Amino acid sequence: MAHLLRGLAANGTVRVVAADTTDLVRDAVARHRATPTAGAALGRTLTGALLLSHVLLKNPQDRVTLRLRGDGPLGGVIADAGLDGIVRGYAHNPAADLPLRDDGKLDVGGVVGKDGDIEVIRAHAPYGDPYASSLELVSGEVGEDIARFLAVSEQIPSAVLLGVYFDAEERVARAGGVVLQALPGAEDGALRLLEANVRAFPSLTSAMERAPLPTLLENELCWGMDFELLTDPGLPLAFACRCSESKALDALAYFTPDEREAMIREDGGAEVVCHWCGERRWIESDAIRGLRAEEVRCPDCGTLWHRESQARMVREGERCSCGRPVRLPN
């Protein structure tokens, strides 16, 4: 089962957050029907968002969104995670694929692209406005870009290891990530040892094949640093979404009544696909037509002004895009 571990090393001056995300990445890749290269980019981003949530967030209701937008064929990748261990995400073009690199590894940097940015958004629910910060991409490999974000935006020197490995049948066999951070008070000797351990460490997914994460953390990445595991058992993780049939109907409300009638006439209803999780929902014609009773639209151009039980989209007395004064129900 996917899980997250937290620990400390070097007398509490090195923070360790690690996750085995194999199951949830396999679920996400299957839901989005992603190619191995796009799936690796998505899996690294999902794992990175989960690690960042345990580095940046304090309140269990807060969320962190990690977004990479490069000039590669993927078109961008995004993930949303929280301290509850729930993550969701998608790639704009999950069908994007590239040949393997010369070293035989998936070309994640190529599919994401190097010309673009990484953005991290912290949403403090139910209070406060979201806080976003962004930097130019370093490589598009996700892990390096997160490490630079933490060093520049958070002023925390960090090593970030992320990996997704596909087997010969193009199925996710292993996925995971580790963040190692120097905290105030860390001694130079401890940091030099940590750096040497990270340099000597093989790829994360190959290491995960031969040993569980706690063993890798204690005996390799934090070797000689008195590693202390703080979470036993690990915190459960899952790929899950907040989509629902009511939210699917909300999406259909932005189509005009004529467009919705065309859907009914041509298909007998409408299929709504959640871009976050790939869930497909079939909305029957009666439910679609029921939207009319909840709506207030401009009599001239048909623009949606208001829906029952929803926040008002325009204010009384404002002018519609067509110039007509807005009139809303009391």
VOLO-38698 format. One line per field, with one value per residue (C-alpha): x, y, z; chain; residue number from 1. Coordinates in steps of 0.5 Angstrom, whole numbers. Each point is the difference from the previous one (the first is absolute). Layout:
<rs>
X	[X_...]
Y	[Y_...]
Z	[Z_...]
c	[A_...]
k	[NUM_...]
</rs>
This chain:
<rs>
X	[0_2_3_4_6_3_6_6_8_6_-3_-6_3_-2_-7_-2_-6_-1_-6_-1_-6_0_-7_-3_5_-2_-8_1_4_-5_-6_3_2_7_6_6_4_-6_-2_7_-1_-7_3_6_-5_-5_6_3_-7_-1_8_-1_-7_4_6_-5_-6_-2_-8_-3_-5_5_2_6_0_6_0_5_-1_6_0_0_-5_-3_-3_0_-1_-4_-1_-4_2_-1_2_-6_4_-5_3_-3_3_1_4_-3_2_1_1_6_6_8_5_5_6_7_0_-6_-4_-7_1_-4_4_-2_-7_-1_5_5_-3_-5_-2_-1_-6_-1_-7_-2_-7_-2_-7_-5_3_5_2_4_8_3_8_3_7_3_1_7_-1_-7_2_-5_5_5_-5_-3_7_1_-6_1_7_-2_-7_0_7_1_6_-3_1_-6_0_-6_-1_-6_2_-4_1_1_-8_0_-3_2_5_2_0_2_4_4_1_6_1_5_-3_3_6_2_8_4_3_-7_-2_6_-2_-7_3_4_-5_-5_6_1_-7_-3_-6_-6_-4_5_2_-7_0_5_-2_-6_0_2_6_2_0_3_6_1_-2_0_6_4_-5_-4_-6_-7_-6_-6_-6_-1_-4_0_-5_-5_0_-5_-2_-7_-4_-6_-4_-7_-7_-2_7_-1_-7_4_4_-5_-4_5_-2_-6_-7_0_7_-3_-6_5_4_-7_-2_6_2_-6_4_7_7_4_7_4_7_3_-2_-3_-6_-6_-7_-6_-5_-7_-5_-5_6_3_-7_-1_6_-5_-4_6_3_-1_2_1_-7_4_7_-1_6_-1_-1_-2_-1_-4_4_6_4_-2_4_-2_-3_-7_1_6_0_0_5_-5_-2_-6_-1_0_-6_0_-5_-1]
Y	[0_7_3_6_0_6_0_4_-1_3_2_3_5_-4_-1_-7_-1_-6_-3_-7_3_-7_-1_7_1_-6_2_7_-3_-5_5_5_-5_3_-2_-2_7_4_-5_1_7_0_-5_4_6_-3_-3_7_3_-5_2_7_0_-3_5_6_0_0_0_-7_4_3_-2_1_0_-2_2_0_3_-1_0_-8_-4_-1_7_0_-4_2_-4_2_-3_1_-2_-5_-5_2_2_1_2_0_1_5_-5_-7_-3_4_-5_0_-5_-2_4_-3_-2_-4_4_3_7_4_6_0_-1_5_5_5_6_2_1_-4_3_-2_2_0_0_2_-3_3_6_5_0_-5_2_-2_0_-2_0_-2_-8_-3_-6_-2_-7_3_-2_5_5_-1_0_7_2_-2_3_7_1_-3_1_-7_-4_-7_-6_-3_-7_-2_-6_-4_-7_-4_-7_-4_1_7_0_4_-5_5_7_5_6_2_7_2_7_3_4_5_-2_-5_-1_0_-7_-3_4_-3_-7_1_3_-6_-5_3_0_-8_-2_-3_2_0_-5_-5_0_-1_-6_-3_3_3_8_0_-4_4_6_-3_-4_4_8_1_-5_3_5_-3_-1_0_-2_4_-3_-8_-2_5_5_-3_3_0_3_2_6_5_-1_-2_0_7_3_-3_3_7_-1_-1_6_4_-2_4_-4_-1_-3_-5_-1_-2_-5_-3_-1_-2_-5_-1_4_2_-3_4_-2_3_2_-1_-7_-3_-2_0_1_0_5_-2_5_2_2_4_3_1_6_5_0_2_5_8_2_6_1_3_-4_-6_1_-4_5_-4_-7_-2_-2_3_6_5_1_8_5_4_6_-2_-1_-6_-1_2_6_-2_2_-6_-2_-5_-4_3]
Z	[0_-2_7_2_5_4_4_3_0_2_7_-3_-5_-6_-2_-4_-4_-4_-4_-3_-5_-5_1_-1_-6_-3_1_-3_-6_-1_1_-5_-5_0_-4_4_-1_2_6_3_-1_3_6_2_0_5_4_0_2_6_3_-1_4_6_-1_-1_3_8_0_-2_-4_-5_-7_-4_-8_-4_-7_-5_-7_-5_-8_0_-4_7_0_8_6_7_6_7_6_8_7_-1_-5_-5_-7_-7_-6_-8_-6_-6_-5_3_-7_0_-1_-2_-1_5_2_-2_7_-1_5_-2_-2_5_-1_-7_0_5_-3_3_-2_5_7_6_5_7_3_7_1_8_0_3_1_-4_-7_-4_0_-6_-2_-7_-3_-6_-2_1_-4_0_4_6_5_-1_-1_6_4_-3_2_7_0_-3_2_7_1_2_-3_-2_-4_-4_-3_-4_-4_-4_-3_-5_-2_-6_-1_1_7_6_4_5_2_5_3_5_3_4_3_4_6_5_4_-5_0_-6_1_0_-6_-3_2_-3_-6_-1_2_-6_-5_1_0_-6_-3_5_-4_-1_7_2_-3_5_6_4_1_7_-1_-6_4_6_-3_-6_-1_7_2_6_2_5_-4_4_-3_3_-4_1_-3_-6_-1_-6_-7_-5_-7_1_-3_3_-7_1_-4_2_-2_-7_0_2_-6_-5_3_-4_-7_-3_1_-8_1_5_-4_-6_5_1_-7_-2_5_5_6_1_2_5_1_6_-2_7_1_-7_3_-5_2_-5_2_-3_-4_6_5_-6_-1_7_0_-3_6_4_-5_-1_-7_-4_-4_-6_0_4_5_6_6_6_2_6_6_-3_1_-5_-6_-1_4_0_-5_-3_-8_-3_-6_-5_4_3_8_4_4_5_5_7]
c	[A_A_A_A_A_A_A_A_A_A_A_A_A_A_A_A_A_A_A_A_A_A_A_A_A_A_A_A_A_A_A_A_A_A_A_A_A_A_A_A_A_A_A_A_A_A_A_A_A_A_A_A_A_A_A_A_A_A_A_A_A_A_A_A_A_A_A_A_A_A_A_A_A_A_A_A_A_A_A_A_A_A_A_A_A_A_A_A_A_A_A_A_A_A_A_A_A_A_A_A_A_A_A_A_A_A_A_A_A_A_A_A_A_A_A_A_A_A_A_A_A_A_A_A_A_A_A_A_A_A_A_A_A_A_A_A_A_A_A_A_A_A_A_A_A_A_A_A_A_A_A_A_A_A_A_A_A_A_A_A_A_A_A_A_A_A_A_A_A_A_A_A_A_A_A_A_A_A_A_A_A_A_A_A_A_A_A_A_A_A_A_A_A_A_A_A_A_A_A_A_A_A_A_A_A_A_A_A_A_A_A_A_A_A_A_A_A_A_A_A_A_A_A_A_A_A_A_A_A_A_A_A_A_A_A_A_A_A_A_A_A_A_A_A_A_A_A_A_A_A_A_A_A_A_A_A_A_A_A_A_A_A_A_A_A_A_A_A_A_A_A_A_A_A_A_A_A_A_A_A_A_A_A_A_A_A_A_A_A_A_A_A_A_A_A_A_A_A_A_A_A_A_A_A_A_A_A_A_A_A_A_A_A_A_A_A_A_A_A_A_A_A_A_A_A_A_A_A_A_A]
k	[1_2_3_4_5_6_7_8_9_10_11_12_13_14_15_16_17_18_19_20_21_22_23_24_25_26_27_28_29_30_31_32_33_34_35_36_37_38_39_40_41_42_43_44_45_46_47_48_49_50_51_52_53_54_55_56_57_58_59_60_61_62_63_64_65_66_67_68_69_70_71_72_73_74_75_76_77_78_79_80_81_82_83_84_85_86_87_88_89_90_91_92_93_94_95_96_97_98_99_100_101_102_103_104_105_106_107_108_109_110_111_112_113_114_115_116_117_118_119_120_121_122_123_124_125_126_127_128_129_130_131_132_133_134_135_136_137_138_139_140_141_142_143_144_145_146_147_148_149_150_151_152_153_154_155_156_157_158_159_160_161_162_163_164_165_166_167_168_169_170_171_172_173_174_175_176_177_178_179_180_181_182_183_184_185_186_187_188_189_190_191_192_193_194_195_196_197_198_199_200_201_202_203_204_205_206_207_208_209_210_211_212_213_214_215_216_217_218_219_220_221_222_223_224_225_226_227_228_229_230_231_232_233_234_235_236_237_238_239_240_241_242_243_244_245_246_247_248_249_250_251_252_253_254_255_256_257_258_259_260_261_262_263_264_265_266_267_268_269_270_271_272_273_274_275_276_277_278_279_280_281_282_283_284_285_286_287_288_289_290_291_292_293_294_295_296_297_298_299_300_301_302_303_304_305_306_307_308_309_310_311_312_313_314_315_316_317_318_319_320_321_322_323_324_325_326_327_328_329_330]
</rs>
